[in-house]
Amino acid sequence: MLATRDLTKEYQSGTSRLAVLRDVTFEIPQGAFVAIVGPSGSGKTTLLGLLAGLDLPSRGAVVLDGVDLNALDEDGRAKLRGEKVGFIFQSFQLIPTLTAAENVQVPLELRGEPDAATRARDLLARVGLGDRTHHYPNQLSGGEQQRVAIARAFANRPRILFADEPTGNLDGTTGEKIVALLDQLNRESGATVVIVTHDLTLAEHAQRVIRLRDGLVIEDRPGRGSATAMASSEPTTAAPVA
């Protein structure tokens, strides 16, 4: 689903080149739940931008769902994101003048889906906000706002979802619930989920943890979620996020 090859990102700093990422190589299969961790300055946010095609590497390549992002122009990368990628941000990025349901409807209406209102209500129900559809962001708690953002990110049925510090503005207990919800939706929808976080405890919910330091991958190992994924691989009656 997602692969990097010798991914390197450098910036000019005075008379020298500063390497933010160096020769990062890994593969993430479809349906995986992966956490990318590291301290501030480790390169994880830069890596996320490259994986999503928001920026281009100095060297190396990112292949997203079989497409080499280097081979696309800016419009082509934007089109690919619109068709296959969902985003969740630390600051929620909800439109304050729209209700929860209307925030989820926006990407659906942009795509011209005929029953956007019904799908928005269904998605909000799936994230536990079926009774909050008519509330505005300032009437919701931080955890509820992030749930709206998650519902919106899944609205277009993405093949892959990127989450940048999705629990950064939440308390520990609420953050745990948000990551557990992402894990649940990952298993039910089959979408690949990649989260970037500095919180190692939350990262352990993932099936796999990739750790960065100084722009290098220093660890790539299973997370606690890998055991859950194996246990849940048996047939289930859970309704998918269609």
N, C-alpha and C positions, 0 to 999 in steps of 0.2 A: 504493500500500500504506500509506504513512505520510505525512501532510502536516501542517504547522503553518502557522497564519495569524496574523501579528502577535502572536506568543506573548510575553507579558510576565509576569514574576513579581516582585512587590514585597513587602517586609516592613517593618513599622513599626519604626523605630529612634529611640526618644525621641519627639521632636515631628515628625520628618520620615519620609519614605518612602524606603527603600533599594531600588533596582531591581537585582535580580540578573540578570534577563534582560530584554532590551528589543526588542520588535518582531521576533522571530525568525520568519522565513518560509522554508520550503523544502519540497520534495517528494522522497520516496524511493520508487522503484518496487519492485514485487515482485521478489525475487531479487537485489537489490543488496547489496553489501558496502561499508559506509560507516564511516569513522572520524571521530569528533568529537574534536577536539584543542583544547588550550589549557592555559595555566598554572594553578596552584592559584588559586582565586578567580575564574576566568573565567566560571563558570556552567554548566560542562559536566555536573556531577553533578546539579544542579538540573534541567537540561534533560532528562536521562535519566529522572528521576523523573516529569516531566510527560509525556514520550512514552509511558511505561508506565502512565500513569494512577494512579501512586502518590500524586500530588498534583495539585491543580487550579491553573490559572493565575489571575493577577489579571485579565488580559485576554487575548483571543485564543482560539484553539482548536487542539486536536489531533484529527485524524481518523485512526483506526487501522482499516485494512481496511474503509473505508467507514462507520465508526461514529464520530460525534462524541462524544468522551469526556465533554464538558461535559453532554451530555444524559443521562448515566447516573448513578445514585447509587453509593455505595461498593460495595454488593453487586453491582451490574451491572458495574462496572469489574473487580471481583475475578473474576467469572464469565468475562468476556472474556479476562482474563489467563490463567485456567486453561485456556481452550480454544485460545488462539492465540499465547501468548507464552511464551518460554523465557528464563531468566536465568542468567548466569554472573557470579560475584562474585570480587573480588580475593582474599578470604580463603577461597575454596573452599566454605565452608558445608556440609561433609560431616558426617554424623552419626557421631561417633567410635565408637559401639558397634555399627555395622553394617559389613559387608564392602562392598567396592567394588560387587559385584553387588546387594546389598541396598539400597545408597544409590540406585542407578539404578532399582531396582524400585519405590521408594516412590511416585513420582508415577503410575506405571502401576497399582499396586494401588489407589491412591485413586480412580482412574478406573474400577476394576473390570475391567481388561483380563484376559482369561482365561489368557494365556500370558506373563505379565509376566517370569517367570524366563528364558525363552528369549530374549525381546526384549532384556532387560538384558545377557545374555551376548553377543548379536549386536552390540549397540552398543559394548560394551567391546572387542570384537574389532576393530570399525571404527576405534577410536581407539588401537589398538595395545596393548591391555591384556588380550588374551584369556587370558594366563597369570597374571593377577593378580586374578582375580574373587573369590577367597576371602581376599584380604588386607584388613586393616583400614587406615584412613587413616594411623595412626601407623607403619605398615609400608611406606608408599609415600613416594616423593620428592615434592617440591613440584610438579614437572611432571606426575608421575603422578596426584597428587590433582586437579590442574586438568583432566586428561584425563577423570577420573571425573566431574567437575562438568560437563564438556562433554557427555559421554554422557547424563547425567541431564537436561541442558537440552534435548536433542534427543528425549528419550524420548516426549514427548507429540506429536511431529510438529508443532512450532510453525510458524506462518506467519511469525513474526518472532522473532529472538533478540537480546536486549540483553546486552552484556558490559561490566561496570563495572571498568575497570583490570584486565583479565584476566591481565596479565603483571606486575602491580605487585609481587608477592611472589616473582618468579622471576628468575634470572640472565639475562643478555642472550641467550645461546645458547638456553636453554630457552624463553625468551619468544618468540624467532623461530620456534621449532618449534610453539608453541601457536597463534600467529597464522596460520602456514602451514596448520595443521590446520583452523582455523576457515574459512580461504579454501577449502580442499578440500571441507569439508562444506557450505559455502554453495553451491558449484557443483554438488555431487552431489544435494543435497536440494531446492534451489530456495527455501529459506527466506531471508528477508531477514535480514542480520546487521548490527547497529549496535554498534560498540565505542566506548567512551569511554576515552581514554588521553592522558597527557601526553607520551608517547614518539613523536616525529615519525618516527623511523626505522621503528618498527613500524607506524605508521599508513600508511606508504607502501605496505604490502602490500594495502591496501584499493583498491577501484575508484574511490573518491571520498573526499576529505578536506574536512571542514567545520571551519574554525578559528574559535574564539571568543576574544574578549578583552573584558573588562569588560562581559559580558552581551550583546555584539553579535557577529553573524557578520561577520568581517572578510575571510574568504576561503572560497570554495567552488569546488574544482577537482578534476580527475581525479587519482587516485593511480596508482602504477605497476601496481597490480592491474587497472586498466582495460584495459591491453594484453593481460594474461593472459586476462581474461574474453573479449575479442574472439577471441583465438587458440583458446580452448577452446569457442567457440560452435558449432564443427563437431560432427557426430554423434559420440558416444562410447559405448564399451561399458562404462564404469564403472558399477558397481552403485550405485543411489541409496540414501540413508539413508531407507528407507521407514517 
